[in-house]
Amino acid sequence: MSRNRLTAIGIAAAILVLVADQASKWWVREVLHLPALGTLPVLPVLNLTMVWNTGVTFGLLNSLGGWGTPVLAVGALAVVVALGVWLRRTDRLLVAAAIGAIAGGATGNVIDRLRFGAVVDFIHAHAFGWSWYVFNVADAAIVCGVAALLLDGVRTPPDQNLAGASDRR
């Protein structure tokens, strides 16, 4: 598959994730009114719970105060630019789709930071006394994208990774 085609697939994945993320956040805020409800049980193992995350993944770096939004937004946008360069160079479908998912998720969370000063998180999985952090569609896409990249790295023979890297220089 050509690099132009792979780039288009990665961009399509990014747009799909971004639209799904922003639409789901709009729905929980404007239709469901989750900020006023707080928590809404959906299944015995799943709640919709409104959380405004001012930090990064799992609330890390919440202590940045007023600098948090611009620092985290600029950092995320720099990652998206780096992912774009990687996307342009990849020759594998799984990598292109994974990079697109990560970039779309990161962009969705940056939009929240710039609009609200925090990221809208609302999916809360829990079972048997165990509770996961509250997350959103963008976070799920980022985690799945990273997992796909790790899977690709494990299943691709090391000599092919080295050969692919030297071919791009």
N, C-alpha and C positions, 0 to 999 in steps of 0.2 A: 504494500500500500504506500502511496506517495506521501511525502512529508506534508504537502499542502492538504491532502485529504485528512491526515492525522491531526493536523493543526485545526482544521475545520471541526473535526469530531470533538477535540478538546474544548474548543470555544463553544460548541453546542452544549456540551456537558456543563460547562460553567454557566451558561445562560439558563439552562434548565434548573440547575441547583439554585441559582440566584432568584429566579421567578418563584420556585416552590417555597423557598425560604421566606421571601418577602410577603408572598400571599398568605402563608400560614401565620406569620406574625401579625399581619393586618387582621386576619380573621379572628385570632384570639383577643386582639385588642379592641377592634371595632364592632364585630358581630357578636362574639361570645361575651365580651366585656369582662375578660378574665382579670384585669387589674382590680376591678371592684369585687369580684367573686373571691379572689385569692386562690382557691383550690377547687377543682371539680373532679370527683372520681369518675373514671371512664370504665375501667375494668378492675377486677380485684388486684391486679399488679401494675396498674397504670393510672396516674392522675395527670390532669393538666393543672400546673401550679405556676403562677406568675412570679417570676424573679427578674429583677433588673440587675444584670451582672456588669459591674463597673470595672472588673478585672479582666484577666484573660481566662483561658480554659480553667474550669473549676473554681473561678473566683480568685485565681492567683494574681498578685500585684494590685490588689485593691487599694493598697496604701499609697499609690502614686498621687492621690488627691486630684487637684485641678489639672495636673500635667498628664493624667492618665489617658484622657480621650485623645489629645493630639499625638502623644508618644505612641500609643497602641495603634492608632489609625495609620500613622506614617510607617510604623514597623510592618503592619499587615500589608499595606500597599507595596512596600519594598519587596516583600515575599511574593506578592502576586506578579510583580514585574519579573523577578527571578524565575518564577514558575513559567511565565510566558516565554522566556528565553529557552528554558528546558523543553517546553512544549514544541517549540520551533525545531529543536534538534532531535527529538525522539523519532525512533523508527519502529515503535511498538504500540499497538492499539491499546493494550491495557494501561500502559504508562500515559498515553494521551488522555484517555478517559479519566484516569485517577488525578492527573494534574488539573484537568478541567473541574472536577468535583471539588478539589481543594481550593482552587482559585475562586470558584463560584461561592463556596462557603465563606471564605475569608472576606470576599467583597460584600456579601450579605451582612456579615457582622460589622464591617467598617461602616456601612450605610447606617446601621443602628447607632453606632457610636457617634457619628456625625449628626444624626437627627435627634437622638435622645440623650446622648452622653453616657449611654449604657446599652448593653445588648439584651434583647428580649429573649429570655429563656422560659420554656413552659412545659417541656415533656419530662415527666418524673416517673421513672420505673422503680418498682419496689416489690419485694417478695420475701416471705419467711423472715421478717425482721431486718432484711437487707435493703438498703436504699441507695440508689445511684444518684449522682449529681443531676440537677435539673439542666436540661440542654435544649437545643433547637434543631431544626432541619439542617442549618449550615454546619453546626457542630458534628452532626451525624455524617454529613457528606465529607467533612474534613477527615474524620476518623476512618471512614470506609476508604477514602482515597489513599491515606497513608498506609492502611492495611494492604491495599492492592499494590502499592509500590513495594512494600516489604515482600509480599508474595512474589512479585515479579523479580525482585532481586534474589530471592532464594531459589526460584525455579530456573533462572537464566544461568547457564554455565559461566563460571568466572572468566574463562578465556574469551567468551563472547562479549561480556561486559567490558573487558580491557580492549578488545578489538574495536568495539563500537566507540569507546572513548577516544582511542587514537585516530580513528577515521574522521572524527569531527574536529580535529585540531587544524 
